[in-house]
Every structure is written in structure tokens, then in C-alpha cells.
Amino acid sequence: VQLRESGGGLVQAGGSLRPSCAASGFTYETFCLSWFRQAPGKEREFVSSISASGVDHYVDSVRGRFTISRDNLKKTLYLQMNSLKPEDTTMYYCAADWNGWCSGSQDGWGQGTLVNVSS
């Protein structure tokens, strides 16, 4: 499982970003894919997931602002982030779970992309 994030960056509060995660080395369309985030000194936090069948889930703090999507032909995962807040600032990681229905156990991680929201 190989995952590589990109598309993070610096944005003002209220702005938008769309990080992406390119995948290779596995049968992408059968895996559950997720986004997590982790600030220095804090535990990794679940942000959103999308199952192989397209069912999505979000942590309460981002529901209504973030949208997860996947392109099985391009083997790419996206996270559309709107109405960004300074508290969204941290590293964002994508992850893959061979259980297409999203078991919560991850089989691979990307290296992360930094999202920095200025107030």
C-alpha cells in the first residue's frame, strides 16, 4: 500500500483547500479510505472515511464543511475543505483499510500534508 498526499497549504480563515491522496500498490476500489489529522503532541484524530461502496462518515467538528470523495479510475482520494478555521491547522494523513466497509484498522498511511489556516 502506497499513499502520497498533496494539496495542503496556507489559507485564511473561511477559505478552502482540496488535499488529494494518490494511491498505488493495491486494489484501490475495494479499500476503505480515510483522512486523519494529528497536531504535535496530540493523538491522531479521525476526520472522514469513505467506504468501497461510497458511504462516507465525518467527525462532528468538520461535518458540513468537509467533503470526502474518491476517484477509482485515478486512484485518488480527495478532501474538499471549506469554511476553514484556525483550529483545522495541522498535518493531514490519508489511510487505507483493506476492509472495504471501514473496520477502523488501517493497513497503510501516507506521509501527510500540512494545512495551515491563518486567522
N, C-alpha and C positions, 0 to 999 in steps of 0.2 A: 504494500500500500504506500503510494507516494502522493503527497498533497503539498501544494505550494500556493500560499495566499499572496495576493497583491491588492492594490487599490485603497489602502489606508492613506491617511494624510492629515493635514491640518485644516480645520474648518471652523468657522464662527458658530456660536450657539444659534440654533434654529436652522442651520444648514443641512446639507445632505452629503452622503458618501455611499459608494456601492462597492465594497470589497468583493473580490472574487477568489475562488479556490480551484485551481486546476488539478485534476486527478489523473493518475496513471497507475498501471500495475495491478488492477483488479477489475472485476466485473461491476463497473460503476453503477449500472442501472438497478442492480439487485441490493445495493447497500443503503442503509440509513445514513444520512449526512447531517452533521450538526455544526453549529457555531458555539464556541465558548469564549469567555474573556477572563483575563486574570491581571489584576493590578499587583505591583510589587508588594510583597509581604502579605498578600491575601490569597485565599483559596480560589481555585479556578471555579468560575460560575457558568452554569448553563445559560445560553442565550436563546437558542432556537434549534429546532430539528425539523427535518422533512424525511418522511419515510419513502421507501421504494415506490409506494403507490401514490405518493404526493400529499399525504396527510401532514400538516405542519403543527408545531407547538411553539409557544413562546413563554419566556419568563414574564411575569406581570409587569415588570418595570419597562419593558420595550414593546409590549403588545399595543398595536395601533400605530406605532411609529416605525417599526422594522418589519420587513417582509423578506422571508427566505424563499428562494426558488432554485431550481436545478435544471440544467440543460443536459439531457442524457446523450445527445449527439455530440456535443462539445466536451462532455465530461467535465463540466464546470458548475460549481456551486456559487450562488450569489447571496449577498445580504444587502438589501436596499435599506439604508438607514436615513430616515427623515426626522425632522424636528430634533436634531441632536442637542444634547445637553452636556455641560461640562462634566457631569458625573459619568458620562459614557466614555470618557477618556481612559484608555488602557490598551493592552495588547489583545487582539482578537485572533483566535485559532479555529481552524476547521478540523473536523474529525470524521472518521468513517467507521461504521459499525456493520459487520457482515450480516447481522440480523436486520433484514430489511424493514421490520416493523419497529425498530428502535428499542433495543433492550436496555440502553443506558451504559453498556460496556463498549468502549472504543477500541478499535484494532489498529488505528493509525492516526497520527497527528501531523499537521503542518507546522511550519516554523514560526508562524504568527505574522501579523501585520499591525502596525501601530495606528490607532485612531486618536487624534488629539483635538479636542473641542475647546476652543477659547471662549471665554465669557465676554 
